[in-house]
Every structure is written in structure tokens, then in C-alpha cells.
Amino acid sequence: MSTPVLEKASLADLEKAQCIALTTFRKTGQPVTTPVMFAVGHGAIYVGTRADAGKLKRLRHTTRVTLAPCSYSGKVTGKVSEGNARILTGPQENAKASAALAKKYGFMLPLTRTVWRLRHRQADAEEVYIAIEPISD
């Protein structure tokens, strides 16, 4: 199976999108793509997720990710880029990520989190933040 050549999405292209299709990779190399809300700030792309999300387990194995602008349902609407992701652990970094996401989505961010928690019956799901640095040529 050949690897497709990636047409790079610029940070400006990604910034215009409401969501990105974030692809993380299993130990086997199998890709897993998830549409996620994101924000750009401080030279990184920030994503918030639950502490028990599978993408965190995959990121602990490999920091390699791909990302592309997409619709809320996950339909890719633009070019795919590669990046390196890291799970944020410091309170200052988490605050920057949280502020960037809140600035972009406003009241929609807590609303979507509340809806998710109600659907999955997890009232106290902890939020973890990821910073993605796009790989440039």
C-alpha cells in the first residue's frame, strides 16, 4: 500500500476551518481520524479532549499526526498536513490552550462539552489539552 503525497495545508487554511480531522496512529500504524474543535495560538494548534480519549493513548506511542480542515461531521474540506503533537501538562500551557479555544468558540465550547457528557453519561470527564506543531518544509 503506497503512502499518498500530502498537499500541505497552510496554518491560515486551517485557521479558517471550524474543525480539523485529526489523525493519530495506532502501534500497528493504522490511522484513526477524529473531527475535533481546535484553536490556533502561540505558534501551535490546540485541541481539548477527555482524559480517557483513545487519541491520548495513541499520542503516547507516537507524536506523529495529520490534520486537515473538516466539517463538524468529519468530512475533509481541504489539504492534509503533518504535525507533531504533545500532551500539555503544565497549568500555564493548559490555560493558554483553554483561552484560545474559548476565544474561538465562545459559548459553543461548553455547550458541546455538556451535550457530549449527557450523551455518554460522564458528568466529570477531565479535560486534557494537546498542542500540535505543524511540520513545515
C-alpha positions as CSV (number, residue, x, y, z in Angstrom):
1,M,0.0,0.0,0.0
2,S,1.6,3.3,-1.1
3,T,1.6,6.4,1.1
4,P,-0.2,9.3,-0.5
5,V,1.7,12.5,-1.1
6,L,0.4,15.2,1.2
7,E,-0.5,18.6,-0.1
8,K,0.3,20.9,2.7
9,A,-2.5,23.0,4.3
10,S,-1.2,26.3,5.5
11,L,-1.9,27.4,9.0
12,A,-4.1,30.2,7.6
13,D,-6.2,27.5,5.7
14,L,-6.6,25.5,8.9
15,E,-7.4,28.6,11.0
16,K,-10.5,29.4,8.8
17,A,-12.0,25.9,9.5
18,Q,-14.4,25.2,12.3
19,C,-12.9,21.7,12.9
20,I,-10.0,19.7,11.9
21,A,-9.8,16.0,11.1
22,L,-7.1,14.9,13.5
23,T,-5.5,11.6,12.6
24,T,-3.4,9.7,15.2
25,F,-1.8,6.4,14.7
26,R,-2.0,3.0,16.5
27,K,1.1,1.0,17.3
28,T,0.3,-1.0,14.1
29,G,0.4,2.2,12.1
30,Q,-3.3,2.1,11.4
31,P,-4.7,5.7,11.3
32,V,-7.6,6.8,13.4
33,T,-9.3,10.1,12.4
34,T,-11.5,12.2,14.6
35,P,-13.1,15.5,13.9
36,V,-12.1,17.9,16.7
37,M,-12.6,21.6,17.6
38,F,-9.3,23.5,17.7
39,A,-7.8,26.9,18.0
40,V,-4.5,28.4,16.8
41,G,-2.4,30.4,19.3
42,H,1.2,30.9,20.4
43,G,2.5,29.1,17.3
44,A,0.5,25.9,18.0
45,I,-2.8,24.3,17.2
46,Y,-4.6,23.5,20.4
47,V,-7.2,20.7,20.9
48,G,-9.1,19.8,24.0
49,T,-10.2,16.2,24.7
50,R,-11.3,13.9,27.5
51,A,-8.6,12.4,29.7
52,D,-9.8,8.9,28.7
53,A,-9.8,9.5,24.9
54,G,-8.1,7.0,22.7
55,K,-6.2,9.6,20.9
56,L,-4.1,10.3,24.0
57,K,-3.1,6.7,24.3
58,R,-2.1,6.8,20.6
59,L,-0.1,10.0,21.1
60,R,1.8,8.5,24.0
61,H,3.0,5.9,21.4
62,T,3.8,8.3,18.6
63,T,3.5,12.1,18.4
64,R,3.0,12.0,14.6
65,V,-0.3,13.3,13.4
66,T,-2.0,14.5,10.3
67,L,-4.6,17.2,10.2
68,A,-7.0,18.7,7.7
69,P,-9.8,21.2,7.7
70,C,-13.2,19.4,8.0
71,S,-16.9,19.8,8.7
72,Y,-18.3,19.1,12.2
73,S,-19.2,15.6,10.9
74,G,-15.6,14.9,9.8
75,K,-15.8,15.4,6.0
76,V,-12.4,16.7,5.0
77,T,-12.7,20.0,3.2
78,G,-9.1,20.9,2.4
79,K,-5.5,19.8,2.2
80,V,-3.8,17.5,4.7
81,S,-0.8,18.5,6.7
82,E,1.6,16.6,9.0
83,G,2.5,17.7,12.5
84,N,3.9,16.6,15.9
85,A,1.6,16.6,18.9
86,R,2.3,16.7,22.6
87,I,0.0,16.4,25.6
88,L,0.2,19.5,27.7
89,T,0.9,19.0,31.4
90,G,1.7,22.5,32.8
91,P,-1.0,24.8,34.2
92,Q,0.2,27.8,32.1
93,E,0.2,25.8,28.9
94,N,-3.3,24.4,29.7
95,A,-4.5,27.9,30.4
96,K,-3.2,29.2,27.0
97,A,-5.0,26.3,25.2
98,S,-8.2,26.8,27.1
99,A,-8.2,30.5,26.5
100,A,-7.5,30.1,22.7
101,L,-10.4,27.6,22.4
102,A,-12.8,29.7,24.4
103,K,-11.9,32.8,22.3
104,K,-12.6,30.9,19.1
105,Y,-15.8,29.0,20.1
106,G,-17.3,31.2,22.8
107,F,-20.5,29.7,24.3
108,M,-20.4,26.8,21.8
109,L,-17.4,25.1,23.5
110,P,-19.0,24.5,26.9
111,L,-22.3,23.7,25.2
112,T,-20.8,20.9,23.0
113,R,-18.9,19.5,26.1
114,T,-22.1,19.4,28.1
115,V,-24.0,17.7,25.3
116,W,-21.2,15.1,25.0
117,R,-21.2,14.4,28.7
118,L,-25.0,14.0,28.7
119,R,-24.9,11.6,25.8
120,H,-22.1,9.5,27.3
121,R,-23.3,9.9,30.9
122,Q,-20.0,11.2,32.1
123,A,-20.6,14.2,34.3
124,D,-17.0,14.7,35.4
125,A,-14.8,14.0,32.4
126,E,-11.5,15.7,32.9
127,E,-10.3,17.9,30.0
128,V,-6.7,17.4,28.6
129,Y,-5.1,19.7,26.0
130,I,-2.9,18.8,23.1
131,A,-0.6,21.2,21.3
132,I,0.2,20.4,17.6
133,E,3.1,21.9,15.8
134,P,2.7,21.6,12.0
135,I,5.7,20.3,10.2
136,S,6.9,22.8,7.6
137,D,9.1,22.1,4.6
